[in-house]
Amino acid sequence: MALAVSAPGKVLLAGGYLVLDRNYTGLVFGLSARINVISKDIQASPGVHINEIIVKSPQFLKAEWRYGYHLADEDGGIKTIQLQGGAAASAKGNPFVETTLNYALTYITRRAAYGTTQTLKPVTLTILADNDYYSSPSKASGKGSGSGNRFAGYSTTLEDAHKTGLGSSAALVTALTASLLSHYLDPSLFDLATDEGKRILHNLAQAAHCAAQGKVGSGFDVAAAVYGSSHYRRFSPSILSSLPEAGKPGFSAKLFSVVNGKDTESQWDTEVVKDAVSLPKGVAVRMCDVDCGSQTVGMVKQVLAWRAAQPQAAKELWDELQRRNEKLASVLKEGKTEEIRPAVHGIRELVRKMGTKSGVPIEPDSQKELLDALEEGVEGVYGGVVPGAGGYDALALLVRDDEETTKRLEEFLSGWSKRKGEKVRLMEVSGEMEGARKENLLKYQGWV
């Protein structure tokens, strides 16, 4: 059996930092760049028993991980162990892959026991990332008649690749979780196309992603990977705080209870409102890659330290910023294109103020200069922001959705890069409403 699923990247257009607090929300857009996972049974020779899962990312060098797995004692669930592989194998572990396997396989074995005798057969999982997840030094051509240039080959290891900040780890965990659930569970137990299937996927992927990161984040990136674009309010961090470590006594029962929403101490309170988010006809979200990168974790800590030191001033600023974020969402939903620019300017003003007060370059001067120049110099640009936590690595633009605007943007950014000695490019990716979904296997010919 073989099947394919994908999950989109994300951009937090409005709500950076605020989305960490349940009192506030974020305006999140899914992106057309997707992480794709293709699962395929491993066919063993007659009489040969294989107890192995192979995970491959063939776009990169030495990106193959082989895992054995066993049932841990005292209801500890499924625990994977990385095995030694061949020349293509990575000697380094991949915490996002390994943690996702531990969580998803534990849930599957417990869920299957309630409705089927299906066991964990060996499987190969092939991960393919759309090109825009990575900046492209050393890019080789894609392969396969069905892929075109959608999946580039890179002459580097995954660890050395330059990410563009589109949420690759959340999309990976989500797509990998959806692939495993869809591969091993009967459709009567898990169906990605249903609301219940997405709810289970969301809760399980959030748990696995937080464990892999080593902290409970806001979860907007996983929510975007599951549901696509939405108005998002985070879940209470306490929901996942009671989970034991994978393989430890009681992990299986606790994970199953928490994911299913049956745990009395851990009721999910996430709010994902899809119909609150839309774009006017003829308007698109486009992304610019600024190949610098930012240390997001350090920036977040510094902003939260400022908030703790000046709670009243921070509350007043965040409350007003929340109102302006909601204004932008309303303007977009109601199709008022003439109001996009003033709504965006109102948000940027307060984001810069927060950056000044906290000492964090949320909208750095170089990014401000570029955003202002794009608005003034490119017809069809309604406005733009430094999305998410801010910094130097990306811009999100609201633009007229036509070929002429795209061409003007590309020409402007090419000239800007030459004048400034920077590397700025318009990505192919654009905003997309849909979340995780099954895919046609023909898209991946030549890769699997």
QUIRA-V882993 format. One record per residue. RES is the residue in three letters. D_FIRST is the distance of its C-alpha to the first C-alpha in Angstrom with 2 decimals. Layout:
RES D_FIRST
RES D_FIRST
This chain:
MET 0.00
ALA 3.81
LEU 6.93
ALA 10.59
VAL 13.66
SER 17.27
ALA 20.57
PRO 24.06
GLY 27.01
LYS 30.32
VAL 34.03
LEU 36.58
LEU 39.13
ALA 41.63
GLY 41.92
GLY 41.72
TYR 43.07
LEU 43.79
VAL 40.14
LEU 40.54
ASP 42.89
ARG 41.94
ASN 45.23
TYR 43.96
THR 40.99
GLY 39.12
LEU 38.28
VAL 34.73
PHE 32.92
GLY 29.28
LEU 28.87
SER 26.95
ALA 25.92
ARG 22.48
ILE 20.40
ASN 16.82
VAL 13.86
ILE 10.52
SER 7.96
LYS 5.73
ASP 5.61
ILE 9.05
GLN 9.89
ALA 13.39
SER 16.24
PRO 17.50
GLY 19.66
VAL 18.60
HIS 17.63
ILE 16.23
ASN 16.91
GLU 16.03
ILE 14.51
ILE 15.11
VAL 16.13
LYS 17.33
SER 19.65
PRO 20.31
GLN 23.08
PHE 25.33
LEU 26.91
LYS 25.97
ALA 23.24
GLU 20.74
TRP 20.67
ARG 19.45
TYR 19.69
GLY 20.25
TYR 20.41
HIS 22.52
LEU 23.94
ALA 27.32
ASP 30.46
GLU 32.24
ASP 29.32
GLY 28.58
GLY 24.82
ILE 22.21
LYS 23.87
THR 22.28
ILE 24.26
GLN 23.98
LEU 23.94
GLN 25.77
GLY 23.77
GLY 24.77
ALA 26.66
ALA 24.13
ALA 23.99
SER 26.15
ALA 28.85
LYS 29.15
GLY 27.07
ASN 25.48
PRO 26.69
PHE 24.60
VAL 21.28
GLU 22.52
THR 24.04
THR 21.05
LEU 18.91
ASN 21.80
TYR 22.19
ALA 18.69
LEU 17.63
THR 21.04
TYR 20.63
ILE 17.20
THR 18.57
ARG 21.65
ARG 20.14
ALA 17.76
ALA 20.88
TYR 22.43
GLY 20.02
THR 17.31
THR 17.14
GLN 13.64
THR 14.14
LEU 13.08
LYS 10.78
PRO 11.19
VAL 9.39
THR 10.70
LEU 11.95
THR 13.79
ILE 16.73
LEU 18.65
ALA 21.98
ASP 23.97
ASN 27.24
ASP 29.61
TYR 28.54
TYR 30.58
SER 34.01
SER 33.96
PRO 36.22
SER 34.72
LYS 32.04
ALA 30.51
SER 28.89
GLY 25.27
LYS 23.14
GLY 20.71
SER 21.68
GLY 19.60
SER 20.93
GLY 24.66
ASN 26.55
ARG 24.46
PHE 23.22
ALA 26.12
GLY 26.17
TYR 28.78
SER 31.04
THR 31.21
THR 29.45
LEU 27.83
GLU 30.84
ASP 33.28
ALA 31.74
HIS 33.95
LYS 32.32
THR 33.67
GLY 33.44
LEU 30.86
GLY 29.14
SER 26.43
SER 26.17
ALA 25.81
ALA 23.23
LEU 21.26
VAL 21.49
THR 20.60
ALA 17.56
LEU 16.28
THR 17.10
ALA 15.47
SER 12.17
LEU 12.36
LEU 13.63
SER 11.07
HIS 8.08
TYR 10.12
LEU 12.45
ASP 12.66
PRO 14.04
SER 17.33
LEU 17.56
PHE 16.49
ASP 16.38
LEU 17.09
ALA 19.02
THR 21.60
ASP 24.69
GLU 23.83
GLY 20.42
LYS 22.29
ARG 25.00
ILE 22.80
LEU 21.07
HIS 24.60
ASN 26.14
LEU 23.53
ALA 23.37
GLN 27.19
ALA 27.54
ALA 25.29
HIS 26.92
CYS 30.39
ALA 29.79
ALA 28.56
GLN 31.62
GLY 33.94
LYS 35.47
VAL 35.00
GLY 35.15
SER 35.67
GLY 31.96
PHE 32.48
ASP 29.96
VAL 27.10
ALA 28.36
ALA 28.23
ALA 24.65
VAL 23.63
TYR 26.15
GLY 27.48
SER 31.25
SER 33.44
HIS 36.73
TYR 35.83
ARG 37.70
ARG 36.42
PHE 35.70
SER 38.27
PRO 37.61
SER 38.61
ILE 35.36
LEU 33.54
SER 36.60
SER 36.35
LEU 32.86
PRO 33.18
GLU 31.60
ALA 28.06
GLY 28.47
LYS 31.96
PRO 33.17
GLY 32.17
PHE 29.61
SER 26.78
ALA 28.98
LYS 30.63
LEU 27.52
PHE 26.04
SER 29.43
VAL 29.97
VAL 26.62
ASN 26.99
GLY 30.58
LYS 32.09
ASP 34.09
THR 37.73
GLU 38.64
SER 35.83
GLN 35.57
TRP 33.73
ASP 36.24
THR 34.35
GLU 35.41
VAL 33.10
VAL 34.94
LYS 33.10
ASP 35.78
ALA 38.42
VAL 37.06
SER 37.17
LEU 38.71
PRO 41.48
LYS 40.60
GLY 40.97
VAL 40.57
ALA 37.75
VAL 37.04
ARG 36.97
MET 36.76
CYS 38.96
ASP 38.03
VAL 41.10
ASP 40.18
CYS 42.18
GLY 40.19
SER 41.59
GLN 41.65
THR 40.42
VAL 40.72
GLY 44.39
MET 45.15
VAL 43.81
LYS 45.81
GLN 48.94
VAL 48.64
LEU 48.09
ALA 51.08
TRP 53.22
ARG 52.11
ALA 53.07
ALA 56.40
GLN 57.30
PRO 55.59
GLN 57.85
ALA 57.75
ALA 54.00
LYS 53.55
GLU 55.77
LEU 53.91
TRP 50.43
ASP 51.58
GLU 52.90
LEU 49.83
GLN 47.66
ARG 49.89
ARG 49.55
ASN 45.76
GLU 45.72
LYS 48.12
LEU 45.78
ALA 42.89
SER 45.30
VAL 46.56
LEU 43.08
LYS 42.02
GLU 45.29
GLY 45.06
LYS 48.33
THR 47.79
GLU 51.45
GLU 51.10
ILE 48.09
ARG 50.27
PRO 52.78
ALA 50.05
VAL 48.29
HIS 51.69
GLY 52.44
ILE 49.30
ARG 49.92
GLU 53.50
LEU 52.58
VAL 49.74
ARG 52.30
LYS 54.76
MET 52.28
GLY 51.65
THR 55.40
LYS 56.10
SER 53.33
GLY 53.85
VAL 50.25
PRO 49.50
ILE 47.19
GLU 48.38
PRO 50.04
ASP 52.90
SER 50.93
GLN 48.19
LYS 50.91
GLU 52.61
LEU 49.48
LEU 48.58
ASP 52.19
ALA 52.30
LEU 49.13
GLU 50.63
GLU 53.97
GLY 52.95
VAL 49.85
GLU 50.17
GLY 47.23
VAL 46.58
TYR 47.26
GLY 46.88
GLY 44.77
VAL 44.25
VAL 43.19
PRO 40.19
GLY 39.13
ALA 41.32
GLY 42.97
GLY 44.10
TYR 43.79
ASP 40.17
ALA 39.42
LEU 40.98
ALA 39.64
LEU 41.45
LEU 41.89
VAL 42.59
ARG 43.11
ASP 39.84
ASP 40.94
GLU 40.89
GLU 44.57
THR 44.19
THR 41.25
LYS 43.39
ARG 46.39
LEU 44.36
GLU 43.00
GLU 46.51
PHE 48.09
LEU 45.69
SER 46.12
GLY 49.87
TRP 49.69
SER 47.73
LYS 50.34
ARG 53.30
LYS 52.06
GLY 50.40
GLU 47.21
LYS 43.62
VAL 42.63
ARG 40.09
LEU 38.58
MET 34.81
GLU 32.60
VAL 31.09
SER 32.49
GLY 32.35
GLU 29.54
MET 29.40
GLU 25.67
GLY 23.75
ALA 20.13
ARG 17.70
LYS 14.27
GLU 14.32
ASN 13.55
LEU 11.41
LEU 14.41
LYS 16.56
TYR 15.27
GLN 15.79
GLY 17.65
TRP 16.39
VAL 12.78
